[in-house]
């Protein structure tokens, strides 16, 4: 395992659309460099499920959040950070299913939801550092552009639509990639975009080992 000899805590912003390989890549980097991993997509799914369970529609979310406090906290499982919403933790099976695939983008595009999560997400690098990790890799759709605009390394993963759809089907997920791409890239607040200065990698043309090596080379140069 590489050792961060100069104790520089590395922050990595990893952006990309659904099926671009963010989670697989992030896990490999965390294993290799002793970094903490934050999947911000799960944050939006957790908030969405919390609201859905209260029968709060996207149209009524703004009014609800203005009148009802929502407290966010974290727990670590190996190198992954999980979000608690008012003390409630949802399993991956609750967050990654056809219902949540269909609903999450409608909540995630709301300014009030994004604002609720923004400060929490920006505090997570300190959370990881205090736990003794060497860095953090945070993945999502607006990390390099909004959440961590000053990240040490920005990466944007992309792949052909058919490649990404095949990956989702292989994972047992049947949501419409094109529909989610449209919602995520056209929302008014923090749309999916390739951040300025990001290393752009086509994961449809490279095996995961090559993708990890490219990113590892960039990390090593920072150290």
Secondary structure, 3 states (H helix, E strand, C coil): CCCCCCCCCEEEEEEECCCCCHHHHHHHHHHHHCEEEEEHHHHHHHHHHHHHHCCCCHHHHHHHHHHCCCCEEEEEECCEEEEEECCECCCHHHHCCHHHHHHHHHHHCCHHHHHHHHHHHHCHHHHHHHCCCCEEEEEECCHHHHHCCCCCEEEEEECCHHHHHHHHHHCCCCCCHHHHHHHHHHCCCCCCCCCCCCEEEECCCCCHHHHHHHHHHHHHHHC
